[in-house]
Amino acid sequence: MKKLAALNINFDSMAECLKLSGIPVKITEIKDPSFFEIADRFFNIANQLGVKLTIYIIAQDLLNKDNFKQVRKWAESGHEIGNHTFSHPQNLAELGKKEISKEIKQAHNIIGDCIGYAPKGFISPAWSYSPVQAEILTELHYDYDTSLFSSFLMPLVQLKLRLQSQVNKQTIPVIRKDLYGSLFGSRQPYFVSKERPWSNHTKIGNLIMLPLPMTKCRIPIWHSMSFIFSKKQYEKALNSALDTSDCFYYLMHPADLVDPSTDCNQLSPAIKNIERFNIPLTQKLEHLTTALKIISKKCTFVTMSELANRQRKSLNA
């Protein structure tokens, strides 16, 4: 019997990429190809596979009426829409409770207004996880959180982000408050609470944590890694994560299907300096097609909510 798996997009828009590159952006005015041509590429692949995607939206992007209409259409088509905070702060876990609450709740309300129902899934920017999130998400009746990056590689990931950032580098700490969770947190799903943020073996509430899938050696697997490893190395790591993870989902970003020859023409030329943006679309499609073929052999695709509900039943058994 095949395992279940979900296909997720952390929808870090082109506007957000420009912002992180130090380029001023007016959200309400920019025509962001992430919500149009780039998104359509993901939907074409999803349609070929006969699956629905789970898409985590940065709520401030919905202040643009065209983006708002697009995301509403995605939800009406059966794709799951989740919460990726309001303004995408890379240092969410370092903020105070009031600021964290505002980021989550403001996004919750805007996304709910857009899609017509309250989102049930959450992921923080850069997997910046604070136990305070569990308290807030429980209050808002979320089903699941996917913000735990339980790998020793987190400081290296943060260092890379910090070196690439063209904005205030202090907002991207290398050693974060959630370091303990990265080093010792569970790699498998568990019921999460503020008191037990990193692992748990008894039911505390309804909120379930779905950590980022890992290999046996705690190498994190999401699609960006396919551009770092060789093809053979990545296929081996992906298979290891599929075999090791009780709850497997495959995380992607709009940058994974950006076409540098067409998508960036109306935007600041500086955007082409962003990682992966200069890789030809044909190569990107090859990477994604290869990964999805491997996953399809071992898994049946569902949304993240379906995956979380299955894990909840398993943990309750």
N, C-alpha and C positions, 0 to 999 in steps of 0.2 A: 504493500500500500504506500502511495506517495505521501510525502510530507506536505504540509501547507506552507506557502510563502507569499509574501506581499511585495509589490513594487511601489516604492515611495519616491517622491520628489521633495527635497527641501527647496522650496521655490525662492532661492536667492536670485532675485530679478536682476536684469541688466542695470536698473536704476540703483540697486543696492551695491552692485559691483563697482559702478562709477563712484558712488559715495565712498566706498572703502579705498578707492584709488585717489581720493582727495579731489574729485571733480564735482563741483556743485551741480545739484539736480533739483528741478522743480517737479515733484511727483505728479502734480495735477496737470502738467503740460507735456511731459515726455511721452512719445509714442514708443512704448517698450516692446521690442520684438519677443521678449520672453513669453508674453501673454498671447502671442499670435503665431508667427511662423515657427518659433522654437517649440512652443507647447504643442502645436499641431504634429510635429515630428514624433513626439512622445505618444500622442494619441493614435497616430497611425500604427505605431508598433504595438500599442496596447490592443487596438482593434484586430490586428493580425493574430494576436495571441488569444483574443477573446477575453480580455481581463479588464478590470477597473483599477485605476491608479489611486493611491492615497497621496494627497498633495498638501504640504504644510505651507501656509501663506503668511507672509509678512504683512500685517494688517494695514500699515500705512500705504502700501501699494494700492489698496482699495479706495483710497481717497481720490484716485484717478477714476473717473466714471467709466472709461472704456475697460480698464482692468476689472472693475467691479462687475460689469456686465459679462465679461468673459468667465470669471470665476463662478458666477451664478449659473451660467450655461453648463459649466463642467459639473457642478453639483446636480443640476437637473438631468444630466446624462448618466448619473449614477456613480460618478467618481467621488471618493471621500475627501473632504476638505478638513484639514487640521490647523492647529494654532502654532505659529512659529514666532510669537511675540508681536508687539506693535512696531517697534523700531529696530529690531535685530541687534541688541547690544551684545557684543562679543564677550563681555565680562558680566553676564547676568548674575552669576553666582556670587560675585564680589559686591553686588549692590545690597542696599538695605531692604528690609521686608516691604516697606511702603513702595519703593521703586519697582521691586520684582512684581508685587501685586498689581501695580498700575500697568506694567508691560503685558502681563498675562490677561488681566480683566478687560483692558481697553481693546486688545485684540479679540478677545472672546466675544465682546459685544458687537464689534464691527463685522467680524466674520459671520456671526449669527444673523445679523441684519442682512448680509449679502446672500447667504445660502438658504435662509428661512428656518434654520434649526441650530441648536447649540452644538459647536464642535465637541467631539469626544476624545480627540487625541492631541497630544502636545509633543513638541521637541524644541529644546532651547538652542539658541545659536551656539555653534562651536561646542555643542554638548556641555555647556557650562551649567553644571547641576548644583543646585542648592537644596538642602532638605526643606527649606521654606516652600519650595514649589509643591511638595507633596501636600502640605497644608492647604495651599491655595487651590490646587487642582481638585482636591477632595471636596472643598467647599463648593466648587463649581460643578461637581458631579462628573468629572472626567472619568473615562474608562481606563485610559492607559497613558503612560509617559514613555518616551523613547530617548531620554536625555543622558543615559548612563553609557559612558565610553570606558569600559573596564579593561584598559590596556596600559601597560607601562610606557607606551609610545606617546601618550597624551602630551607630556612636556615638549617632545620633539615636534609634534603637530602644532602646538602653540608657538614654539619658537619660529617655525616656518611662517605661520600667519603673521607674527609680529614683524619679521624681517621684510615680508612682502607689503605690509600695510603702509599706506601713504598718509594715514591720519594719525591721531594721537595714539602712539604705541603703548601708552600706559593703560589703555583700555583692553589690551591683549596681554594679560599676565602669563608668564611662562610657568611659574609655580602657582597653581590656583588653590582655592580653599577646598576644592573637591578632589585633591590629589589622592587622598586615602581611597576614595571610591575607584579611581583609575587603577590604583595598584592592587586593591584587595576586594573590590566590588564583585558581586556575582556576575557570571557570564550568562546565566539562565534567568528566565522570568521569575518574578516574585511579587508578592503583595508589599506595597511600599507605604511608609508613613514617615512623618517628620522624625519620629523617634528611631526608626529603623530604615535609614535612607539607602543603605548599600546592599543589604541582603536580608532575607527573612524566610522563615520556614513554617510560619503559622499565619493564618488569615487574620489580618488586622482590620482591613476595610475593603473597599471595592476597587481601589486604584491599583493597577498592576504596572510594574516596570518591565519594559521589554528592552534589555540592553542591546547595543549595537553588536551584530554577529561577529564572532572571533574564531580564529583557527585554534587548534589545540595549544599552540604556543602564545596565545593572546595577541596575535596579529589581527588588527581590525580589518574588516572587509566592507568596503562600500565602493562605488564605481570609480571614484577618483584614483583609487589604488591601482587600477588597471593601466594607468598612464605612468606609474612609477616602477612597477615590476616588469620583467620581461613577460611575454605572452605565456611561456611555459610555467614560469614561477607563479603568475597570477592564477592560472587555471588550477594549479596544484593547491594554492591557498584558498581559492573559492570552493573547491571540492572539500577541503578540510573543514571550512566553516559550515558548509551544508551538512556535513556528517556530524559535526560537534554541537551545533546550535539546536536547542529544543524549539526555538522560535526564530525562524530565518526570514529576514526581509532584506531587500536589496535597495539601498539608498542611492539616489541619483540627484543631480543638480541641473538646472538649465544650461550651465556652461558645458555640460557633457555633449550637447547637441547644437551648440552655436556654430553657424556657418560663417567663418571670418570673411568670406568673399561677398556676402550680402547683408548679414545681420548688423554689421557695425557701421555701415556706410553713412547713416544719418546721425551717428553718435560721435562723441569726442574721439579723435584718433588714439588717445592715450589708453582707451579701453583694450586695444589690441595687445597691450603689454601685460594684461592679466593672464595668469596661468591657464593653459589649455585653449585660450581663445584663438591662437594662431594655428592650431592643429586642424587640418582640412576635415570637412564634414564626412567625407568618405571614410577616412580613418576612424573617426569617432563612431560612425555607424557600424563599422566592422568590430570595434571593441565591444559595443553594446550587444550586437547580435551574437557574438561568441559567448558572452557571459550569460545571456538569456537562454541560449540553447543548453548550456550546462545546467542551469537552474531548472529548466523545463523538464529535463530528463528525470529529475529527482523529486520535483514538487508540482503541486497543483496551486494555481494562483488564486488568492482571495484578497480582500481589502484588509487593512490593519485592524479595523474594528472586529472583523470576523476572526482574524488571527488572535487578537487579544481575548475574545470571548472563548475561543477554543482552549487557550492557555489557562484561562480562569477556571474552566470546568476541570481541566487536568489537575490543577493545583488544589482544587476543592475535593477531588476524588479521594 
